[in-house]
């Protein structure tokens, strides 16, 4: 069997991933699987580990299995970077949101995910699109689920900084942190004018709450922000929410779990390969739910550069 490299975030899901790894480790020993294991020790460490793995296997195809959540997956994707053509990833979900597993057809039960990965590791895996973000200062960043700017990016930023998230995760109530922060900023957030250039065509959206660029349908722990997004079409799906009252925004966030927010006239959607996002005031930007900087930014799709151990997507 191909040698496997496991990158485990022991803090993901408020320690859930560490418990999952204990079970995974026993299964690997019983089946005499050839593997190496790395624990992340701090934010951004997954990127460093993945980069080192890729550089130490310069001529070989590498299979990296992530035990953690969407943030850990994002770090690994960015560690792989421009070496994605010789990398393959698998995921055993251990986070609080786990939108990657929803969008890519990976079993959400850790034991089932491991069994599936081991059954498929010697087979040819399908390839999928990646999104690339270019921020000011020539900083390059990849995403596999979504990126975006505005109100939702602010909520993600504060939720990831909040001490309450870890506490609530213990009781499987981590998503309540996002609701609390949403209500906290609902009546004070200042919308901004967003200028988008979509495949060369310019659009202006006044009083914009947020813009999201999606590679798959889900974000925010199960919200179906882009219900028509697919991961292999060489396109990115854009969702803009603008000129919406504060109370009506609550209806949008409620309806987004079923993808019904597209019925609102204040929600616009596009399909594109290249998007530029500029705002009259700098606003927060997220990548797979992780804060990475402020606007402006450019987003482009990379068509099917990375292999993923999955049965869907």
Protein Blocks (a to p, Z undefined) as FASTA:
>chain_A
ZZddddddfkggghmlmmmmmmmmmmmmmnopacdddddfbehklmmmmmmmmmmmmmbc
cddddeddfklmmmmmmmnmmmlmmgccddddfbfnommmmmnopafblklmmmmmmmmm
mpccddddddddddehiiacddfkbgcedjklmmmmmmmmpmklmmmmmnopmmmmmmmm
mmmmmmmcccddddddeehiacddehifbdcddfbfbeghipafblmbcfklopacdddd
ehiafklmmmmmmmmmnopmmmpmkbccdddfbdcdddfbdcdddeehiafbdcdddddd
dehkbccddfeZZ
